[in-house]
Every structure is written in structure tokens, then in C-alpha cells.
Amino acid sequence: MESNKAKHSTRYEYWVVGLMFMAWGFIFLDRTALSHVTPSLVEELGLSNGQIGQINMWQTIGYAVAGPFIAILSDKTGKRKSFLVAAMITTAIFSILSAFANSYPLLLAVRLLLGMSEGPILPLAMAMVASVSLPGGFGRNAGIVNAGVAIIALTIGPIIVTQIISATNWHWAFIIVSIPSLVLALLVWKFTAEVEPAVQNNKTNIKKSEKSFSQIMKYRNVVVCLFIAIFCMGSYWILISFAPLYLTSVGQYSLENMGFIMSLMGLVCIFTAVIIPLVSDFFGRKPALILFALLAGLAPFGLFLFPSIWAGPLLFILFGGLMGSIAPIYMSIIPEETVPPHLYATTSALIIGVGEIVGAFIVGGSGVISNTLGLSFVMIVAAGTAVMMALIGFALIETNSRKIKHESSEKVVAESK
């Protein structure tokens, strides 16, 4: 970990975790609001499936490019809070500017800039959480922060956004949901301390060797997590980007009912966002990731088979958010347990960045192909990428110290017999 935890009270740990829970939830809503607004954008701006995919693709590419770059600066300077606050403010500003984008090119440009602003936020937030987490508590705290997405962005968000659109229009929806992010940026700036850099015994050696992508890539788990991230992000963002449009066009649900279905899915995510990291704490990172990735594939497969009857939306509600709940395992927890503390933010941002940028092309390409093959095609791709993620998970090396200790004890007992 990066800071001397003895200097922080348990109360301060909970305060930082709570702030990051709120911040990441509302920042994520700034990004996902685009999906809930999509049916209105299609109607008003005449956007095609391919253009919707391209907007989401370039938003994600911006996210992926900026994340590692800012994380490297953060690791080199030791600054977490300063970069985090700046990223939160600019994300909110570009979310507000989305309301004034009245054409496809303008909307594409603004969402690209929004993605670039949001890219560094999660690794920086998790680095701050890691710095105040007591031993054995980071998995729990990471799950709590990620639950902010489930509660705010995926449960409350769809209802709020669709109701704002029904009462006003999509322009006001972008503006209103951006305000909490600005407020939370001010709270983080005012009421949290900058992370203290860890004391290093051999700074010259670190500068020459370990602070480089080539050294990070020597860790097997990092390479495996990069491939997991690609397929996870491809599956996850297909669902987030196209499920609202799929439910209203293929499933023939109203805008309000679509928002209700999306919110129910988010409600389930509240539990899975906390439960999945806890399961990984007890049973291991590797088995948890594989199991829940396979279950996540049931959501798009159910929508493909049963788009307009209860079975499809039910499977989506139960399993549609699992990819987001799994993400902390390979984005934050495994990297934190694999690489040295001073490389954590860079490693996490690299995994997120590569996953987002390549996953973005899966989303964008699927959207373009669906112009010809129909929107149902994207659900087949989402299900297939979930299966691929699970298969790649078998290549992970377990990092959970409790699981490793248990397996070592069993091995000793077996050898003694």
C-alpha cells in the first residue's frame, strides 16, 4: 500500500471509501446516461445503430487512452487526489456540454473528450482507497466503491434519466445528472488528504527498471488480466450501450418500462457488486471470476432468445450487471496483489485502458455489422465474449493469500501421508 495506514483512523478509511463510492457512481452515470438517452437521440438526430456504436466506441477509446497516461504521471509525481479532482470536474463539464451537441459529429467529439476525462478516475480512486485500507480489507472496500455504480448509475440512474426525458428532454437529462459529480469533486478536494508516496529503498533502480510497461508485462497475471479486460469490456459495453435501444426497438418496451428494467438490473448489481469481491476473498479470485463470467453470458443470450417475453428481461435483470461486478477483481484486486505498490495505479490503468480500447472496437464493430444483420447480432457477440473471458480466466495465477495458504496446507498434508 502507498501510505502509512497507522496515520489514518478507521473512520477516515470509511469516509474515503464512502466518498469514492458516491464519486464513482455519479461519474459512471455521466458516462452511461448516453445509453439511456439513446432512444431519444435516434428519434431526434436520426442516428443509426452503427453511429451509436461509433459514439460509444470513441468515448471508450478516449477513456482507454487517457487512463494509463494520467496514471503514469500520478505514479511519477505521487499525486492521486489532485489528478482525481481535476478529472472529475472535466468529466462533469463535458457531460453538460453533451446537452448542446445537436449533430452526430459534435456528439462524437464531446463524448470522446468525456471519455478522456473519466479514464483515470477509477485507478486513482482505487489507489486512494488502497492507501487507507487495512490489511485484508481492500477487496471489501473495492467492492463497496464498485457498488456505487450499481446503486447510482445502474439502479437510480435509468429511472432518473428516463423520467427527466419524459418531463423535459434529453438535453436537460445530461445537464442534471452532471451536477452531483461537480459537488463530489469539491468534497474530495476539501475533505481528503493527498496520498503519501511509499518510501523506497532503491529509487534509482526503480526508476531505471520497474517503472516501465516492459517490467509490468513480465507479470503473468497482468498479461492474462489484459485479455480478460478486452472480452469483459466488449461484453459489458455492448449490453450497456445497446440494451436500452434493444428493449425499446426489438422488445417493443416503452421508454419508461425500459428504464424500469434497467433499474431492476442495477438493483441486483447492488448485491453482486459487494458479494462477488467477497466471494473472491473466501474462495479465490480465479474461481470467482470464471464462475460469474459464465453466468454473465446468460444476460445477452436471454435477450437474444426472448426479447419480448418475460424470460429475456428476467435473465438480463439477474445477470446483466455481473460483468461490472467482476471488474474490480481483474482491474484492481489482482493487480494490487501482484505488482509492487508504486506500480499499482499504472498497472490498473493499463489493464483498464487496453480492455476499454480493444473492447471499444468490439462494440463499434458489432454496431456497424448489426446495421446489416440486425440488432440481435450484438447480443450474440456479448454472450460469446463472456464465454471467452471465462476460458481465459483459467490462465490466472491465484493471488488470494487465504486461498494460497489453504492450498499450501492441503499440499503439505497430502505429501505427509
C-alpha positions in Angstrom: 0.0 0.0 0.0 1.1 3.5 -0.6 0.6 5.3 2.7 1.3 4.8 6.3 -2.0 3.4 7.4 -1.2 3.9 11.1 -1.7 7.7 10.4 -5.3 7.1 9.3 -8.2 6.1 11.5 -10.9 3.6 10.6 -13.3 6.5 10.5 -11.2 8.1 7.8 -11.0 4.9 5.9 -14.8 4.7 5.8 -15.0 8.3 4.8 -12.7 7.9 1.8 -14.5 4.7 0.8 -17.9 6.4 1.1 -16.8 9.4 -0.9 -15.3 7.2 -3.7 -18.5 5.1 -3.7 -20.5 8.3 -4.4 -18.0 9.8 -6.8 -17.6 6.7 -8.9 -21.3 6.1 -9.0 -22.2 9.6 -10.3 -19.2 9.8 -12.6 -20.2 6.5 -14.1 -23.8 7.8 -14.5 -22.3 10.7 -16.5 -21.0 8.1 -18.9 -23.9 5.7 -19.0 -26.5 8.4 -19.3 -25.8 8.3 -23.0 -27.2 4.8 -23.3 -30.5 5.8 -21.6 -30.8 8.8 -23.8 -30.1 6.7 -27.0 -33.7 6.1 -28.0 -34.4 9.8 -27.9 -31.2 10.5 -29.8 -32.1 8.0 -32.5 -35.5 9.7 -32.8 -34.3 13.4 -32.8 -30.9 13.1 -34.6 -31.7 10.1 -36.8 -28.7 8.1 -35.6 -28.1 4.6 -36.9 -27.0 1.5 -35.0 -23.5 1.9 -36.4 -23.4 5.6 -35.3 -24.5 4.7 -31.8 -21.8 2.1 -31.7 -19.2 4.6 -33.0 -20.1 7.2 -30.4 -19.7 4.6 -27.6 -16.5 3.2 -29.2 -14.8 6.6 -29.4 -16.0 7.5 -25.9 -14.3 4.3 -24.7 -11.2 4.9 -26.7 -10.8 8.3 -25.1 -11.3 6.6 -21.7 -8.6 4.0 -22.6 -6.0 6.4 -23.9 -6.1 8.9 -21.1 -6.3 6.5 -18.2 -2.8 5.0 -18.4 -1.2 8.3 -19.4 -2.5 10.2 -16.3 -1.8 7.2 -14.1 1.8 7.2 -15.1 2.0 10.9 -14.2 0.3 10.1 -10.9 2.8 7.3 -10.1 5.8 9.5 -11.0 4.6 12.5 -9.0 3.0 10.6 -6.2 -0.2 12.7 -6.6 -3.5 11.0 -6.5 -6.0 13.5 -5.2 -5.0 16.4 -7.4 -5.4 14.4 -10.6 -8.6 12.8 -9.4 -10.3 16.1 -8.6 -9.3 17.6 -12.0 -10.6 14.5 -13.8 -13.9 14.6 -12.0 -14.5 18.3 -12.8 -13.7 18.0 -16.5 -15.9 14.8 -16.8 -18.8 16.7 -15.4 -18.2 19.7 -17.8 -18.1 17.5 -20.9 -21.3 15.7 -19.7 -23.0 19.0 -19.5 -21.7 20.0 -23.0 -23.3 16.8 -24.4 -26.6 18.6 -23.9 -25.6 21.1 -26.6 -24.4 18.6 -29.2 -27.1 18.7 -31.8 -25.4 16.6 -34.5 -23.6 13.3 -34.8 -20.1 14.8 -35.3 -20.5 17.1 -32.3 -21.8 14.4 -30.0 -19.0 12.1 -31.1 -16.4 14.8 -30.2 -17.8 15.7 -26.9 -18.2 12.1 -25.7 -14.6 11.4 -26.8 -13.4 14.2 -24.5 -15.7 13.0 -21.7 -14.1 9.5 -22.0 -10.6 11.0 -21.9 -11.6 12.9 -18.7 -13.1 9.9 -17.0 -10.3 7.4 -17.9 -8.0 8.0 -15.0 -10.7 8.3 -12.3 -11.2 4.6 -11.3 -7.4 3.7 -10.9 -6.8 7.0 -9.0 -9.9 6.4 -6.8 -8.8 2.8 -6.1 -5.3 3.9 -5.3 -6.7 6.3 -2.7 -8.8 3.5 -1.3 -5.9 1.1 -1.2 -3.8 3.7 0.7 -6.3 3.8 3.6 -7.4 0.1 3.6 -6.3 -2.0 6.5 -4.8 -5.5 5.6 -7.4 -7.8 4.3 -9.9 -5.0 3.7 -9.1 -3.8 0.2 -11.3 -6.4 -1.5 -14.2 -5.4 0.6 -13.6 -1.7 0.0 -13.1 -2.1 -3.7 -16.5 -3.9 -3.8 -18.1 -1.1 -1.9 -16.7 1.5 -4.3 -17.9 -0.5 -7.3 -21.3 -0.8 -5.7 -21.7 2.9 -6.3 -22.0 2.1 -10.0 -24.8 -0.5 -9.2 -26.7 1.8 -6.9 -26.3 5.2 -8.5 -25.6 4.6 -12.2 -27.5 1.4 -12.8 -30.4 1.4 -10.4 -31.3 5.0 -9.7 -29.8 6.4 -12.9 -32.0 4.8 -15.5 -35.2 5.9 -13.7 -33.9 9.4 -13.2 -32.7 9.9 -16.7 -35.8 8.5 -18.4 -38.1 10.5 -16.1 -36.2 13.7 -16.8 -36.5 13.0 -20.6 -40.2 12.3 -20.2 -40.7 15.6 -18.2 -38.4 17.8 -20.3 -36.0 16.4 -22.9 -32.6 14.6 -23.3 -30.7 17.9 -23.2 -31.8 18.5 -19.6 -31.1 14.9 -18.7 -27.4 15.4 -19.5 -27.2 18.7 -17.5 -29.0 17.5 -14.4 -27.1 14.2 -13.9 -23.8 16.1 -14.2 -24.3 18.4 -11.2 -23.6 15.8 -8.4 -20.2 15.0 -10.0 -19.2 18.6 -9.6 -20.3 18.7 -6.0 -18.4 15.5 -5.2 -15.2 16.8 -6.8 -15.3 19.7 -4.4 -15.9 17.3 -1.4 -12.9 15.2 -2.4 -10.8 18.3 -2.8 -11.8 19.7 0.6 -12.1 16.7 2.8 -9.5 14.1 1.8 -5.7 14.1 2.2 -3.2 13.6 -0.6 -1.8 10.0 -0.6 1.7 9.9 0.8 4.1 8.1 -1.5 5.7 4.9 -0.2 9.3 5.1 0.9 11.6 3.3 -1.5 15.0 1.8 -0.6 16.4 1.9 -4.1 14.9 4.7 -6.0 17.5 4.7 -8.8 16.9 1.0 -9.5 13.1 1.5 -9.6 13.4 4.5 -12.0 15.6 2.5 -14.4 13.8 -0.8 -14.3 10.4 -1.2 -12.6 8.7 2.0 -13.7 8.1 0.8 -17.3 5.5 -1.1 -19.1 8.0 -3.8 -20.1 8.6 -4.7 -16.4 4.8 -4.6 -15.7 4.3 -7.0 -18.6 6.6 -9.6 -17.0 3.9 -10.4 -14.5 1.8 -13.3 -16.0 -1.3 -12.1 -14.2 -1.1 -8.7 -15.8 -1.0 -10.2 -19.3 -3.9 -12.5 -18.5 -5.9 -9.6 -17.0 -5.3 -7.6 -20.2 -7.0 -10.3 -22.3 -9.8 -10.7 -19.7 -10.4 -7.0 -19.7 -10.8 -6.9 -23.5 -13.6 -9.5 -23.6 -15.2 -8.2 -20.4 -15.4 -4.7 -21.7 -16.6 -5.8 -25.1 -19.5 -7.8 -23.5 -20.2 -5.2 -20.8 -20.4 -2.1 -23.0 -22.4 -3.9 -25.7 -25.0 -4.5 -23.0 -24.8 -1.0 -21.5 -24.8 0.7 -24.9 -27.4 -1.4 -26.8 -29.7 -2.9 -24.2 -31.9 0.2 -23.8 -32.3 0.5 -27.6 -32.7 -3.3 -27.9 -35.5 -3.3 -25.3 -37.4 -0.4 -26.9 -36.9 -1.5 -30.6 -36.7 -5.3 -30.7 -38.5 -5.9 -27.4 -41.1 -3.1 -28.0 -41.0 -1.8 -24.5 -41.8 1.8 -23.7 -39.1 4.2 -22.6 -40.4 4.2 -19.1 -40.6 0.4 -18.9 -37.1 0.1 -20.4 -35.9 2.4 -17.6 -37.6 0.2 -15.0 -36.0 -3.0 -16.4 -32.5 -1.3 -16.4 -33.1 -0.1 -12.8 -34.1 -3.6 -11.7 -30.9 -4.9 -13.2 -29.0 -2.2 -11.3 -30.8 -3.2 -8.1 -29.4 -6.7 -8.4 -26.0 -5.2 -9.1 -26.1 -3.6 -5.6 -25.7 -7.1 -4.1 -23.4 -8.6 -6.7 -21.0 -5.7 -6.6 -20.3 -6.4 -3.0 -20.9 -10.2 -3.0 -18.5 -11.1 -5.9 -15.4 -9.5 -4.4 -16.3 -11.1 -1.0 -16.7 -14.5 -2.7 -13.2 -14.0 -4.2 -11.9 -13.2 -0.7 -13.1 -16.5 0.6 -12.8 -18.9 -2.4 -10.2 -17.2 -4.6 -10.0 -14.6 -7.3 -9.7 -17.2 -10.1 -12.8 -19.4 -9.5 -15.0 -16.4 -8.7 -14.0 -14.7 -12.0 -14.6 -17.8 -14.1 -18.0 -18.7 -12.5 -19.5 -15.2 -12.7 -18.3 -14.6 -16.2 -20.2 -17.7 -17.4 -23.3 -16.6 -15.6 -22.9 -13.1 -17.1 -23.2 -14.6 -20.6 -26.8 -15.6 -19.8 -28.0 -12.0 -19.9 -27.3 -11.2 -23.6 -28.2 -14.8 -24.6 -31.6 -14.5 -22.8 -32.3 -11.2 -24.6 -31.4 -12.8 -27.9 -33.8 -15.7 -27.4 -36.6 -14.0 -25.6 -36.6 -10.2 -26.4 -40.3 -9.5 -25.8 -41.4 -12.1 -23.2 -40.6 -12.2 -19.5 -37.7 -14.7 -19.7 -35.4 -12.4 -21.6 -35.7 -9.3 -19.4 -35.6 -11.6 -16.3 -32.2 -13.1 -17.3 -31.0 -9.6 -18.1 -32.1 -8.3 -14.7 -30.5 -11.2 -12.8 -27.2 -11.4 -14.7 -26.8 -8.2 -16.8 -24.7 -6.4 -14.3 -22.3 -9.2 -13.5 -19.6 -8.0 -15.8 -19.4 -4.7 -14.0 -19.3 -6.6 -10.6 -16.5 -8.8 -11.8 -14.4 -5.9 -13.0 -12.7 -5.0 -9.6 -11.2 -8.5 -9.5 -9.1 -8.1 -12.6 -8.9 -4.3 -12.7 -7.9 -3.6 -9.0 -7.7 -6.6 -6.7 -5.4 -9.0 -8.7 -3.1 -6.1 -9.8 -2.9 -4.9 -6.2 -1.9 -8.4 -5.1 0.5 -8.9 -8.0 2.7 -5.8 -8.6 4.7 -3.5 -6.2 2.6 -0.7 -4.6 4.3 2.1 -6.6 3.2 0.4 -9.9 -0.3 -0.3 -8.9 -2.0 2.8 -10.5 -0.1 2.3 -13.7 -0.9 -1.4 -13.9 -4.6 -0.9 -13.1 -4.9 1.9 -15.7 -3.0 -0.2 -18.3 -5.4 -3.1 -17.8 -8.4 -0.8 -17.9 -7.0 1.1 -20.9 -6.2 -1.9 -23.1 -9.5 -3.6 -22.2 -11.5 -0.4 -22.9 -9.8 0.4 -26.2 -9.9 -3.0 -27.8 -13.3 -3.7 -26.2 -14.5 -0.5 -27.8 -13.7 -1.8 -31.3 -15.8 -4.9 -30.4 -18.7 -2.6 -29.5 -18.2 -0.3 -32.6 -17.7 -3.2 -35.0 -20.8 -5.0 -33.6 -22.9 -1.9 -34.1 -21.8 -1.5 -37.7 -22.4 -5.2 -38.6 -25.8 -5.0 -36.9 -26.9 -2.4 -39.5 -26.9 -5.4 -41.9 -27.6 -8.4 -39.6 -30.0 -6.7 -37.2 -29.6 -5.6 -33.6 -29.9 -9.1 -32.3 -26.4 -9.7 -33.6 -24.8 -7.6 -30.8 -26.3 -9.9 -28.2 -24.7 -13.0 -29.7 -21.3 -11.1 -29.6 -21.9 -10.1 -26.0 -22.6 -13.7 -25.0 -19.6 -15.1 -26.9 -17.2 -12.6 -25.3 -18.4 -13.6 -21.8 -17.5 -17.2 -22.6 -14.1 -16.2 -23.9 -13.4 -14.2 -20.7 -14.2 -17.3 -18.5 -11.9 -19.5 -20.6 -9.0 -17.1 -20.3 -9.5 -16.9 -16.6 -8.2 -20.4 -16.3 -4.7 -19.0 -17.0 -4.7 -16.8 -13.9 -2.3 -17.5 -11.0 -4.3 -17.3 -7.7 -3.3 -14.2 -5.6 -5.7 -14.5 -2.7 -3.4 -15.2 0.3 -6.0 -17.1 2.2 -6.6 -19.4 -0.8 -2.9 -19.9 -1.4 -2.3 -20.6 2.3 -5.2 -23.2 2.3 -3.9 -24.9 -0.8 -0.4 -25.0 0.6 -1.6 -26.6 3.8 -3.6 -29.2 1.9 -0.5 -30.0 -0.2 1.7 -30.4 2.9 -0.9 -32.7 4.4 -1.2 -34.8 1.2 2.6 -35.1 0.9 2.9 -36.2 4.5 0.5 -39.1 4.0 
